[in-house]
Amino acid sequence: MMTKKKTMLSLITNLLIFVITVCVVISYFFAEPNVLIQHGVDAFRFFTTDSNILVAIASITVAIADIRILLGKTESLPKAILLFKFVGTACVTLTMTATVGFLMPVYGTFVMQGSLIIVHAITPLLALLSFVFLENVYCISIPQSLIGTIPMMIYGLVYAFMVTHHIWDDFYRYNRGGQWLLSAIFMTSGCFVMAIITALLHNLALKNKKDST
């Protein structure tokens, strides 16, 4: 069960995630064209945008549940909502990791400038910190953690289809030198690792909370 203080912090953090994500997505339609986005609609090709929207929807769901808890309508965060937040958090954690480990070497510090630093770092960090330290009410098993890979896998299949059918260019450069197979193995492994790490951090914080009470 979350304390009143943690519930309030969770509410504020999740509302913040939702609001800044909405503002950033809207800004794409008014920003000057750049190397990644020529038009606002182009932003939805990127897993960064999609994962941030997913975690924003999950966050507003958690925020509504937090309000119900504060009003005494329910005692705890429903596990289904927690798992929804977990899925979104795992996705943006992958986004943040891929940005630092892959996109920055390819595109340079551009991917951490302007609004991109919000979707590549600030929102993922807020989501991860709130999920791990504020919403730690249920243990997430390893099998359950695999749910967090579903959006990543779906996006990977869509991306591969769109690129191989020449609808999108290979903007992530996954096929540099014809390395589709190596990229697929690397990214699939990364999906599973990020999902499991996110769940384990949550479970560790929950264990520490229980040990201290």
Secondary structure, 3 states (H helix, E strand, C coil): CCCHHHHHHHHHHHHHHHHHHHHHHHHCCCCCCCCCCCCHHHHHHCHHHHHHHHHHHHHHHHHHHHHHHHCCCCCCCCHHHHHHHHHHHHHHHHHHHHHHHHHHHHHHHHHHCCCHHHHHHHHHHHHHHHHHHHCCCCCCCHHHHHHHHHHHHHHHHHHHHHHHCCCCCCCCCCCHHHCHHHHHHHHHHHHHHHHHHHHHHHHHHHHHHHHCC
